[in-house]
Amino acid sequence: MSAEPHPTLPPVRLPSDAELARHALVAPLFARAVRLARWAGPHTRVDAGGELAAAQLPEAAAALGFGPADEEGPMLASQAWRVAVDTGLVDVTDPGDGDDGAGDEDGDEEYGTAVPGEDLALVTGGAPGDVLGLWLAALDTVLADAAVPDLDDLVDALDEGGEIDFDRLDWNPSREADFLDGVLANLYLLTVSEHGASDGPIPLPVLAASMVIPEDMGEPTDAVLEQVSEAMMRLDDQFRQLEPIGLVEFRPVDEALMAEADDEEFAAAGSTPGSADGEADDEDVSRYGLVRLTPLGLYGIRARMLEAGVTAPAVGELADKGADALLDAVSGYPEGAAQAEIEQWLSGRELPDAVAELLAAARGADEGGPLRRLRCQQALAPAGPEAERAVRAVLDDPELGGLARVWLSERGVADVPAPDGAMVFWLTVDTIAAQLAADGETAELPLLMRSLTEHHTGFFDQVWRVDHPATAYVLEAMGRMHPDKKAAKEARKAAFKARSRQT
């Protein structure tokens, strides 16, 4: 899979391997491949490419439960057979290999044979990881097939001699595979993003537009809208092929709509459809196609990303790491994912020891220190009385003493020493620096700034002296964002003093 590494790719929450394996076994295409592998035997005939002989397709379709009236049965059997061969569920012998080849009734054509492969035993006797490995191999086959033009395009591209004219077809296998990989990477990112569309399916035009329209483009041109429409129809065909392997849940484009809508309507769908008041009409959106990665699909796309060198974390993979690795990693996670990872990390440890380890890992005057302390505070939030001794142990620590006092005070613990002025100002700078690192300049941050500063007379006359590496940076942000204009002006002056002090 070709995809660009994404340094801040959010972690995905996946079910257990056992549950994912169960999903894989009931995916229609994979289940059909397994059934055909069990059906294969001395009677089976394959051509030089390992495909079932045409005369045997009806028999294979019947083995899958399709009757003579099921027109799609032979096609579905052929597809399932290809998956069975490619995954090793079936072993084939090419025509002419030893004495295994067999001719047709007239002896004009030789066929190879096929038997169940050794890997078929893994379906029932292997570990969940073995089943998932077979499913990933099946996914590779389906993705390769999905990147091939449809039959109508191939027929249109035939030259006078019946050969495919690739120039007329305008098909580049590598380009098509990269396009589909890019689509799936975008769909993955939309799914795992905390503020993305993870709770619902993605409108197909939105996904197509993400591949065609540059982020910095204003009003799309007619040519770009036409490209979006073409990409959307290509995705409609591809997702129809990807759904049977269990990768996605897909609602195709309404065929009646295809005849009604023009390119501009396709491109606009999913972004501004609906009623006159701007509310999206779910039924209108769904007519343009909807797609969602399944949990098995998330697993599969993540596996391909990892193979391509993309950093794609999963919640729970830090459970056996130290607190320093945990805090460094979750500092870049969205808050919900960070909390889930922290909870799994804590669940396998004695709480007093874990709290002490977290506090030690939270120290540091480096740029990432404020956010580590914020995540440490988040980790300590659900801790009970058994954590008190470890928290009290850092009351005199210049970096952790403020955090410890907040934690103890929130639990109504008696005899918590009041912080001195230097600690109060240091904690204020650290808190704002952490919020800026976590979420940037959000709408809520000015309110936090007001809350932290309005209770301290002469705050800006003193805060610029705070020995914190982020002091000037925080004051500059306060100068831009503080809701009180007078306070914002004082913050800018204090920021200048802090910069001068650093130099």
QUINORLIN-V138304 format. One record per residue. PSI is psi in whole degrees, -180 to 180 (NA if undefined). OMEGA is omega in radians with two decimals (none if undefined). Layout:
psi->PSI omega->OMEGA
psi->PSI omega->OMEGA
This chain:
psi->128 omega->3.14
psi->116 omega->3.11
psi->150 omega->-3.12
psi->138 omega->3.08
psi->142 omega->-3.13
psi->105 omega->-2.99
psi->-22 omega->-3.11
psi->26 omega->3.13
psi->123 omega->-3.11
psi->153 omega->3.12
psi->150 omega->3.13
psi->146 omega->3.07
psi->117 omega->-3.07
psi->147 omega->2.99
psi->175 omega->3.10
psi->159 omega->3.08
psi->-36 omega->-3.13
psi->-43 omega->3.13
psi->-40 omega->3.11
psi->-39 omega->3.12
psi->-38 omega->3.10
psi->-40 omega->3.08
psi->-41 omega->-3.12
psi->-42 omega->-3.07
psi->-24 omega->-3.14
psi->0 omega->3.04
psi->127 omega->-2.96
psi->-46 omega->-3.08
psi->-42 omega->3.13
psi->-42 omega->3.13
psi->-39 omega->3.10
psi->-38 omega->3.11
psi->-41 omega->3.12
psi->-43 omega->-3.13
psi->-41 omega->3.12
psi->-33 omega->3.09
psi->-36 omega->3.11
psi->-27 omega->3.14
psi->-29 omega->-3.06
psi->145 omega->-3.14
psi->-161 omega->-3.07
psi->-26 omega->-3.11
psi->-13 omega->-2.98
psi->135 omega->3.12
psi->134 omega->3.14
psi->154 omega->3.11
psi->-172 omega->-3.05
psi->-24 omega->3.13
psi->4 omega->-3.13
psi->-1 omega->3.12
psi->150 omega->3.06
psi->142 omega->3.04
psi->141 omega->-3.06
psi->-36 omega->-3.10
psi->-19 omega->-3.10
psi->-7 omega->-3.13
psi->-43 omega->3.10
psi->-39 omega->3.11
psi->-41 omega->3.10
psi->-40 omega->3.11
psi->-40 omega->3.11
psi->-36 omega->3.11
psi->-24 omega->3.11
psi->-1 omega->3.10
psi->9 omega->3.12
psi->138 omega->3.10
psi->172 omega->3.14
psi->-27 omega->-3.12
psi->-10 omega->3.14
psi->98 omega->-3.05
psi->-30 omega->-3.12
psi->-9 omega->-3.07
psi->-53 omega->3.14
psi->-38 omega->3.13
psi->-43 omega->3.13
psi->-35 omega->3.09
psi->-42 omega->3.12
psi->-42 omega->3.13
psi->-45 omega->-3.14
psi->-38 omega->3.11
psi->-43 omega->3.13
psi->-41 omega->3.10
psi->-42 omega->-3.13
psi->-40 omega->3.13
psi->-47 omega->-3.07
psi->-28 omega->-3.11
psi->-7 omega->-3.11
psi->8 omega->3.05
psi->-23 omega->3.11
psi->139 omega->3.01
psi->130 omega->-3.13
psi->149 omega->3.04
psi->124 omega->-3.09
psi->153 omega->3.07
psi->138 omega->3.08
psi->-4 omega->3.10
psi->104 omega->3.12
psi->-140 omega->-3.12
psi->13 omega->-3.05
psi->-19 omega->-3.11
psi->151 omega->3.14
psi->141 omega->3.12
psi->171 omega->3.04
psi->-174 omega->-3.04
psi->-33 omega->-3.12
psi->-2 omega->3.13
psi->17 omega->-3.08
psi->-19 omega->-3.04
psi->139 omega->3.12
psi->146 omega->3.10
psi->152 omega->2.96
psi->179 omega->-3.14
psi->170 omega->-3.14
psi->143 omega->3.09
psi->160 omega->3.08
psi->137 omega->-3.14
psi->164 omega->3.13
psi->-33 omega->-3.09
psi->-14 omega->3.12
psi->-33 omega->-3.14
psi->-24 omega->-3.13
psi->-22 omega->-3.10
psi->-40 omega->3.14
psi->-25 omega->-3.05
psi->-4 omega->-3.11
psi->172 omega->3.07
psi->163 omega->3.10
psi->-38 omega->3.14
psi->-32 omega->3.10
psi->-43 omega->3.11
psi->-44 omega->-3.14
psi->-34 omega->3.07
psi->-41 omega->3.08
psi->-42 omega->-3.14
psi->-39 omega->3.11
psi->-37 omega->3.07
psi->-39 omega->3.09
psi->-39 omega->3.12
psi->-41 omega->3.10
psi->-43 omega->3.13
psi->-44 omega->-3.10
psi->-40 omega->3.12
psi->-39 omega->3.10
psi->-42 omega->3.12
psi->-37 omega->-3.10
psi->-23 omega->-3.13
psi->-2 omega->3.12
psi->140 omega->3.12
psi->154 omega->3.14
psi->169 omega->-3.02
psi->-39 omega->-3.12
psi->-42 omega->3.12
psi->-39 omega->3.14
psi->-41 omega->3.12
psi->-42 omega->-3.14
psi->-24 omega->-3.06
psi->5 omega->3.13
psi->136 omega->3.08
psi->-175 omega->-3.07
psi->-27 omega->3.14
psi->4 omega->-3.14
psi->8 omega->3.10
psi->153 omega->3.14
psi->125 omega->3.06
psi->98 omega->-3.04
psi->-28 omega->3.07
psi->-41 omega->3.11
psi->-35 omega->-3.13
psi->-29 omega->-3.09
psi->50 omega->-3.12
psi->123 omega->3.08
psi->110 omega->-3.04
psi->-44 omega->-3.12
psi->-42 omega->3.14
psi->-42 omega->-3.13
psi->-41 omega->3.12
psi->-40 omega->3.12
psi->-39 omega->3.12
psi->-48 omega->-3.12
psi->-39 omega->3.07
psi->-42 omega->3.13
psi->-40 omega->3.10
psi->-47 omega->-3.11
psi->-34 omega->3.08
psi->-42 omega->3.10
psi->-41 omega->3.12
psi->-39 omega->3.09
psi->-47 omega->-3.11
psi->-42 omega->3.10
psi->-33 omega->-3.10
psi->-42 omega->-3.05
psi->-14 omega->-3.13
psi->133 omega->-3.08
psi->-34 omega->-3.14
psi->21 omega->3.13
psi->-142 omega->-3.04
psi->34 omega->-3.00
psi->-22 omega->-3.09
psi->-2 omega->-3.11
psi->167 omega->3.13
psi->159 omega->-3.12
psi->128 omega->3.04
psi->136 omega->-3.08
psi->-40 omega->3.11
psi->-33 omega->3.11
psi->-43 omega->-3.14
psi->-42 omega->3.12
psi->-42 omega->-3.14
psi->-33 omega->-3.14
psi->-21 omega->3.14
psi->-15 omega->-2.99
psi->-45 omega->-3.02
psi->120 omega->3.09
psi->147 omega->-3.10
psi->-32 omega->-3.07
psi->7 omega->3.14
psi->137 omega->3.09
psi->-113 omega->3.11
psi->121 omega->-3.12
psi->144 omega->3.10
psi->167 omega->3.11
psi->-37 omega->3.13
psi->-40 omega->3.12
psi->-41 omega->3.11
psi->-37 omega->3.10
psi->-38 omega->3.10
psi->-39 omega->3.10
psi->-45 omega->3.14
psi->-44 omega->3.13
psi->-42 omega->3.12
psi->-38 omega->-3.13
psi->-42 omega->-3.14
psi->-33 omega->3.06
psi->-42 omega->3.12
psi->-36 omega->3.10
psi->-45 omega->3.12
psi->-41 omega->-3.08
psi->-41 omega->-3.13
psi->-28 omega->3.02
psi->-36 omega->3.13
psi->-28 omega->-3.07
psi->-21 omega->-3.10
psi->-42 omega->-3.09
psi->-20 omega->3.11
psi->-2 omega->3.08
psi->11 omega->-3.11
psi->-40 omega->-3.04
psi->160 omega->2.83
psi->129 omega->-2.96
psi->132 omega->2.97
psi->112 omega->-3.05
psi->167 omega->3.05
psi->136 omega->3.08
psi->120 omega->-3.08
psi->-33 omega->3.10
psi->-34 omega->-3.13
psi->-35 omega->-3.12
psi->-32 omega->-3.14
psi->-18 omega->-3.05
psi->-40 omega->-2.96
psi->150 omega->3.04
psi->180 omega->-3.06
psi->-40 omega->-3.10
psi->-39 omega->3.13
psi->-39 omega->3.08
psi->-46 omega->-3.07
psi->-33 omega->-3.11
psi->-20 omega->-3.08
psi->141 omega->3.12
psi->-16 omega->3.12
psi->-43 omega->-3.13
psi->32 omega->3.12
psi->166 omega->2.98
psi->-155 omega->-3.00
psi->176 omega->-3.05
psi->-24 omega->-3.12
psi->6 omega->3.08
psi->-7 omega->3.12
psi->135 omega->-3.12
psi->135 omega->3.05
psi->111 omega->-3.04
psi->-39 omega->-3.12
psi->-40 omega->3.10
psi->-45 omega->-3.13
psi->-43 omega->-3.05
psi->-26 omega->3.14
psi->-23 omega->3.13
psi->2 omega->3.12
psi->138 omega->3.12
psi->142 omega->-3.13
psi->144 omega->3.11
psi->134 omega->3.02
psi->134 omega->3.03
psi->167 omega->3.02
psi->-40 omega->3.09
psi->-37 omega->3.09
psi->-41 omega->3.08
psi->-43 omega->3.11
psi->-46 omega->-3.07
psi->-45 omega->-3.13
psi->-38 omega->3.09
psi->-42 omega->3.14
psi->-40 omega->3.13
psi->-37 omega->3.09
psi->-45 omega->3.13
psi->-40 omega->3.13
psi->-31 omega->-3.14
psi->1 omega->3.11
psi->11 omega->3.11
psi->138 omega->3.07
psi->109 omega->-3.09
psi->85 omega->-3.05
psi->159 omega->3.05
psi->139 omega->3.13
psi->130 omega->3.11
psi->-15 omega->-3.08
psi->-4 omega->3.10
psi->5 omega->-3.02
psi->-30 omega->-3.11
psi->11 omega->3.13
psi->168 omega->3.09
psi->168 omega->-3.11
psi->-32 omega->3.13
psi->-43 omega->3.10
psi->-38 omega->3.13
psi->-54 omega->-3.07
psi->-37 omega->3.09
psi->-42 omega->-3.09
psi->-50 omega->-3.05
psi->-12 omega->3.05
psi->-27 omega->3.11
psi->4 omega->-3.12
psi->152 omega->2.90
psi->157 omega->-2.99
psi->-44 omega->-3.12
psi->-43 omega->3.13
psi->-38 omega->3.11
psi->-43 omega->-3.13
psi->-42 omega->3.13
psi->-42 omega->3.13
psi->-43 omega->-3.14
psi->-43 omega->-3.13
psi->-41 omega->3.11
psi->-37 omega->3.13
psi->-43 omega->-3.11
psi->-31 omega->-2.99
psi->-23 omega->-3.12
psi->17 omega->-3.05
psi->156 omega->2.97
psi->126 omega->-2.97
psi->-47 omega->-3.13
psi->-44 omega->3.13
psi->-39 omega->-3.14
psi->-41 omega->3.14
psi->-44 omega->3.12
psi->-39 omega->3.14
psi->-41 omega->3.12
psi->-45 omega->-3.13
psi->-41 omega->3.12
psi->-39 omega->-3.12
psi->-20 omega->-3.09
psi->-15 omega->-3.13
psi->160 omega->3.03
psi->137 omega->3.13
psi->10 omega->3.13
psi->174 omega->-3.08
psi->-32 omega->-3.12
psi->-4 omega->-3.08
psi->-49 omega->-3.12
psi->-43 omega->-3.11
psi->-34 omega->3.05
psi->-42 omega->3.14
psi->-35 omega->3.07
psi->-44 omega->3.12
psi->-34 omega->3.06
psi->-44 omega->3.10
psi->-39 omega->3.09
psi->-40 omega->3.14
psi->-34 omega->-3.10
psi->-15 omega->-3.02
psi->-44 omega->-3.11
psi->-3 omega->-3.07
psi->145 omega->-3.12
psi->-160 omega->-3.05
psi->-27 omega->-3.10
psi->-14 omega->3.12
psi->-7 omega->-2.98
psi->-43 omega->-3.08
psi->-44 omega->-3.13
psi->-36 omega->3.13
psi->-43 omega->3.13
psi->-29 omega->-3.09
psi->-17 omega->-3.11
psi->15 omega->-3.12
psi->-33 omega->-3.12
psi->1 omega->3.13
psi->128 omega->-3.08
psi->-25 omega->-3.13
psi->-28 omega->-3.04
psi->-10 omega->-3.07
psi->-39 omega->3.12
psi->-44 omega->3.11
psi->-43 omega->-3.13
psi->-41 omega->3.14
psi->-40 omega->3.10
psi->-46 omega->-3.11
psi->-46 omega->-3.11
psi->-41 omega->-3.12
psi->-38 omega->3.14
psi->-21 omega->-3.14
psi->8 omega->3.07
psi->24 omega->-3.14
psi->137 omega->-3.12
psi->166 omega->3.06
psi->41 omega->3.03
psi->119 omega->-3.09
psi->140 omega->3.11
psi->143 omega->3.13
psi->150 omega->3.03
psi->173 omega->-3.07
psi->-41 omega->-3.11
psi->-39 omega->-3.14
psi->-39 omega->3.13
psi->-48 omega->-3.11
psi->-39 omega->3.12
psi->-44 omega->-3.14
psi->-37 omega->3.11
psi->-48 omega->3.12
psi->-44 omega->-3.10
psi->-40 omega->-3.11
psi->-46 omega->-3.13
psi->-39 omega->3.10
psi->-39 omega->3.13
psi->-42 omega->3.14
psi->-40 omega->3.09
psi->-40 omega->-3.14
psi->-34 omega->-3.07
psi->-46 omega->-2.98
psi->-2 omega->-3.09
psi->-160 omega->-3.07
psi->81 omega->-3.11
psi->168 omega->3.13
psi->-24 omega->-3.12
psi->-22 omega->-3.02
psi->-40 omega->3.08
psi->-35 omega->3.12
psi->-39 omega->3.08
psi->-42 omega->3.13
psi->-44 omega->3.12
psi->-44 omega->-3.11
psi->-39 omega->-3.07
psi->-21 omega->-3.04
psi->-26 omega->-2.99
psi->-14 omega->-3.14
psi->3 omega->-3.09
psi->109 omega->3.10
psi->134 omega->-3.14
psi->31 omega->-3.07
psi->-50 omega->-3.05
psi->-18 omega->3.06
psi->-18 omega->-3.07
psi->-33 omega->-2.95
psi->-27 omega->-3.10
psi->-17 omega->3.13
psi->-6 omega->-3.07
psi->131 omega->-3.13
psi->72 omega->3.12
psi->135 omega->-3.07
psi->-20 omega->-3.09
psi->10 omega->-3.05
psi->-53 omega->-3.11
psi->-41 omega->-3.13
psi->-44 omega->3.14
psi->-42 omega->-3.13
psi->-37 omega->3.08
psi->-40 omega->3.10
psi->-39 omega->3.11
psi->-34 omega->3.10
psi->-29 omega->3.10
psi->-33 omega->-2.87
psi->-19 omega->-3.05
psi->130 omega->-3.07
psi->-19 omega->3.10
psi->119 omega->-3.05
psi->-39 omega->3.12
psi->-43 omega->3.12
psi->-38 omega->3.13
psi->-40 omega->3.12
psi->-41 omega->3.12
psi->-35 omega->3.13
psi->-39 omega->-3.14
psi->-40 omega->3.09
psi->-43 omega->-3.14
psi->-36 omega->3.12
psi->-40 omega->3.12
psi->-42 omega->3.11
psi->-40 omega->-3.13
psi->-41 omega->3.09
psi->-42 omega->-3.14
psi->-37 omega->-3.14
psi->-36 omega->-3.13
psi->-32 omega->-3.13
psi->NA omega->none
